[in-house]
Amino acid sequence: MRFVSVGACAAALATICAVSVAGAQSSPSPTSVKAAADATRAAKKVTLEARNGSSVTGDVSIYVIGRSKTRIVVRIPTTGKYRLFLHPGSDCSNNREAASADVALAPTNFNQSRASMSSTIVSLPLEKVRSNYVVDVRDATSAASLAEACAKLNR
């Protein structure tokens, strides 16, 4: 077995980086600019609508991740702890039973001075998420089974 010093590895990496930087163009290629523009157009923001007398509102952004995954980002401007679910259907129904097709999203982070946010990558293609899914928001600190807010992703 042959050992190489850390210094030798760092020197080799610095040489590779210097060559890469020296050969880099000052502006991005047209292909990368188009890809970034396409990704921005593909990202969709949907409004969370308050339900059952709650004041919870916000938005849900969905982004394509490759061919078979989607990032779902939920932003709620008020502080709080919320349980989030992605499930098939056209509406968030109260007292619904959990189904095998439901996907639990990351609960919102709790910070008393900032908005609540959740980001989750799901193993569903963007087209399927947009076809007939909703994001269901429920209070994580109570046993209430009523939806606090809902976002229909098929808009």
ChimeraX attribute file (.defattr): number of C-alpha atoms within 10 A of each C-alpha:
attribute: neighborCount
match mode: 1-to-1
recipient: residues
	/A:1	2
	/A:2	3
	/A:3	5
	/A:4	7
	/A:5	7
	/A:6	9
	/A:7	9
	/A:8	10
	/A:9	11
	/A:10	11
	/A:11	11
	/A:12	12
	/A:13	12
	/A:14	12
	/A:15	12
	/A:16	12
	/A:17	12
	/A:18	12
	/A:19	11
	/A:20	11
	/A:21	11
	/A:22	10
	/A:23	9
	/A:24	10
	/A:25	9
	/A:26	8
	/A:27	7
	/A:28	9
	/A:29	10
	/A:30	9
	/A:31	9
	/A:32	10
	/A:33	12
	/A:34	11
	/A:35	12
	/A:36	12
	/A:37	11
	/A:38	11
	/A:39	14
	/A:40	12
	/A:41	10
	/A:42	13
	/A:43	14
	/A:44	16
	/A:45	17
	/A:46	18
	/A:47	17
	/A:48	24
	/A:49	18
	/A:50	17
	/A:51	19
	/A:52	11
	/A:53	9
	/A:54	12
	/A:55	12
	/A:56	23
	/A:57	19
	/A:58	21
	/A:59	17
	/A:60	22
	/A:61	16
	/A:62	22
	/A:63	20
	/A:64	20
	/A:65	16
	/A:66	9
	/A:67	11
	/A:68	13
	/A:69	18
	/A:70	21
	/A:71	19
	/A:72	24
	/A:73	19
	/A:74	28
	/A:75	18
	/A:76	21
	/A:77	14
	/A:78	18
	/A:79	17
	/A:80	19
	/A:81	19
	/A:82	24
	/A:83	18
	/A:84	23
	/A:85	21
	/A:86	22
	/A:87	21
	/A:88	20
	/A:89	15
	/A:90	14
	/A:91	16
	/A:92	24
	/A:93	14
	/A:94	14
	/A:95	10
	/A:96	10
	/A:97	9
	/A:98	11
	/A:99	9
	/A:100	7
	/A:101	9
	/A:102	15
	/A:103	17
	/A:104	16
	/A:105	21
	/A:106	18
	/A:107	21
	/A:108	23
	/A:109	16
	/A:110	16
	/A:111	13
	/A:112	10
	/A:113	8
	/A:114	13
	/A:115	16
	/A:116	21
	/A:117	24
	/A:118	19
	/A:119	18
	/A:120	15
	/A:121	16
	/A:122	18
	/A:123	14
	/A:124	16
	/A:125	17
	/A:126	22
	/A:127	14
	/A:128	15
	/A:129	22
	/A:130	15
	/A:131	15
	/A:132	16
	/A:133	21
	/A:134	23
	/A:135	27
	/A:136	26
	/A:137	30
	/A:138	23
	/A:139	19
	/A:140	15
	/A:141	10
	/A:142	9
	/A:143	8
	/A:144	12
	/A:145	14
	/A:146	18
	/A:147	23
	/A:148	24
	/A:149	25
	/A:150	28
	/A:151	26
	/A:152	23
	/A:153	26
	/A:154	15
	/A:155	10
